[in-house]
Amino acid sequence: MDPIPWRDAWHTALYAAGLGFYVTRGGPAAHFTTATHGVTGAVLADALLRLWGRSHDDPPKVVVDIGAGRGELLTHLLSVESAIGVDVVDRPEALDPRIRWIRSPGGARLPDGLHGLQNTLVIAHEWLDVVPCTIAEVDERGRLREVLVDPVTGEEQLGGDVDPEDAEWAAAHWPGHRPGQRVEVGRTRDAAWAHLVSRVDSGLLVAIDYGHLGANRPRAGTLTAYRAGNLVTPVPDGSCDLTAHVAVDSLDADELVRQREVLRGLGVRATGPEHVRASDDPMGYLRALERASAEAELIRPGGFGDFWWAVKHVTGPDVP
């Protein structure tokens, strides 16, 4: 098969009908650890509602989870009036009936049924990192060229110069000068995020993802793959998850902060229960110990604590 741009091969490998990894090979939890499941998901959900409460007097009318997997995070957010999961699969059979489900086209595209959201908390947890983007590399002459890939073998070669819009984005956010330097052009992620923001008339959007800033872009890029819990060589054949970290500082956001910092500010302390509770209330002690362990995992440097939170406030037209 002739090599094609990584961006196109990536999209097909994850989202194509009958082939895409997310469509045919189970949810994310089957292949890598995610913070939205179990007790860590409950802690994360509580923190997101507390974040909402910092700028709103009333609870959100709606919570929308973009890239909802199988609805795991939303199961911890059923106290709100309405919960909506958005993902590329049909509604999971075991999903709580109170959760509304909208099937998404995948990647940067959003479903038509998602628009005009009011008083809404929108969560995009590890969504932008699977929005395919142009993979580029600086050649020996200093030109930024698009990387092509064989979708079957994963073998790469350099194609032509990146298109003018990608070149403009790279010059502004990720300039490449040294031969061999990789650039993951975040223009598609910026556009996807802006499109999501445009669907909200009033509310709060939070993108949570691994990422990097302009002062510390990874010279070799971050494109990687997972299968059944293991890191594997990225091959866009539909057999593995493909992901790349996000240039978070190019997103339109009002706040940009590490997860460990924002969670500590929201009261996540990972403080274990007093030992006396073990004899007075053994089950309560175990539950508190489990939650403290989950909190520790969410703020741990080198793990989930390294996530970035990009926060965008949207006020309605009548709100000054």
Secondary structure, DSSP 8 states (H G I E B T S, - for coil): ---EEHHHHHHHHHHSTTT-HHHHS--GGGTS--TTSHHHHHHHHHHHHHHHHTT-SS--SEEEEET-TTTTGGGG-TTSSEEEEEESS---TTS-TTEEEEE--BTTB--TT---B-SEEEEEET-GGGS--EEEEE-TTS-EEEEEE-TTT--EEEEEE--HHHHHHHHHH----STT-EEEETHHHHHHHHHHHHTBSSEEEEEEE-EE-GGG--TT---EEEETTEEE----SSSSEEE--EEGGGS--SEEEEHHHHHHHTT-------TTHHHH-HHHHHHHHHHHHHHHHHT-TTTGGG-EEEEEEE--TT--
